[in-house]
């Protein structure tokens, strides 16, 4: 989890960089607890919004995030990466 300023609007945004639970542990609430802890940390650090990324093929993860109130913005914006090293 990281907190970063948002350049295109006022305020800060939280970002879950990676969240993975073992296959055998899924469905036991661990992912929900980790996400809620990250959201709490973000709020405590002045973030007004949270972002999480998930690979296109991770349908179950996408469904999980939707149950937590996240909207998929993949159809509204692209994510471009350039390696500098």
C-alpha positions as CSV (number, residue, x, y, z in Angstrom):
1,X,0.0,0.0,0.0
2,X,1.3,3.4,-0.9
3,X,-0.1,6.9,-0.6
4,X,0.6,9.4,-3.3
5,X,-0.4,12.9,-4.3
6,X,-2.8,13.1,-7.3
7,X,-1.5,15.6,-9.8
8,X,-4.7,16.0,-11.8
9,X,-6.9,16.8,-8.8
10,X,-6.6,18.0,-5.2
11,X,-5.7,15.5,-2.6
12,X,-4.0,12.1,-2.2
13,X,-4.8,8.6,-3.4
14,X,-4.0,5.3,-1.9
15,X,-2.9,2.4,-4.1
16,X,-2.7,-1.3,-3.3
17,X,0.3,-2.3,-5.3
18,X,-0.1,-6.1,-4.7
19,X,-2.6,-8.2,-2.8
20,X,-2.3,-12.0,-3.1
21,X,-3.7,-14.7,-0.8
22,X,-2.8,-18.3,-1.1
23,X,-5.3,-20.3,-3.1
24,X,-6.0,-22.5,0.0
25,X,-6.8,-19.4,2.1
26,X,-9.2,-17.7,-0.3
27,X,-12.8,-17.3,0.8
28,X,-11.9,-17.0,4.5
29,X,-12.0,-13.2,4.7
30,X,-8.2,-12.6,4.6
31,X,-8.3,-10.5,1.4
32,X,-11.2,-8.5,2.7
33,X,-9.3,-7.8,6.0
34,X,-6.1,-6.8,4.2
35,X,-8.0,-4.5,1.8
36,X,-9.9,-2.9,4.7
37,X,-6.6,-2.4,6.6
38,X,-5.1,-0.7,3.5
39,X,-8.2,1.5,3.2
40,X,-7.9,2.5,6.8
41,X,-4.3,3.3,6.4
42,X,-5.1,5.4,3.3
43,X,-7.8,7.3,5.1
44,X,-5.6,8.0,8.1
45,X,-3.0,9.4,5.7
46,X,-5.4,11.8,4.0
47,X,-6.3,9.8,0.9
48,X,-9.7,10.4,-0.5
49,X,-9.6,7.6,-3.0
50,X,-8.1,4.1,-3.3
51,X,-6.8,2.4,-6.5
52,X,-5.9,-1.3,-7.0
53,X,-4.7,-2.9,-10.2
54,X,-5.3,-6.5,-11.2
55,X,-4.3,-8.4,-14.4
56,X,-6.9,-8.7,-17.1
57,X,-7.1,-12.5,-16.7
58,X,-7.9,-12.4,-12.9
59,X,-11.7,-12.6,-13.2
60,X,-12.1,-13.8,-9.6
61,X,-10.0,-11.0,-8.3
62,X,-12.1,-8.5,-10.3
63,X,-15.3,-9.9,-8.8
64,X,-13.8,-9.7,-5.3
65,X,-12.9,-6.0,-5.7
66,X,-16.4,-5.3,-7.0
67,X,-17.9,-6.8,-3.8
68,X,-15.8,-4.3,-1.8
69,X,-17.2,-1.4,-3.8
70,X,-14.5,-0.9,-6.4
71,X,-15.4,0.0,-10.0
72,X,-13.4,-1.2,-12.9
73,X,-12.1,1.8,-14.9
74,X,-10.3,-0.3,-17.5
75,X,-12.7,0.8,-20.2
76,X,-12.1,4.5,-19.3
77,X,-8.4,4.8,-19.2
78,X,-5.2,3.0,-20.2
79,X,-2.2,2.1,-18.1
80,X,1.1,2.7,-19.9
81,X,4.5,1.7,-18.5
82,X,8.0,2.5,-19.7
83,X,11.1,0.8,-18.3
84,X,13.7,3.4,-17.6
85,X,16.6,1.1,-16.7
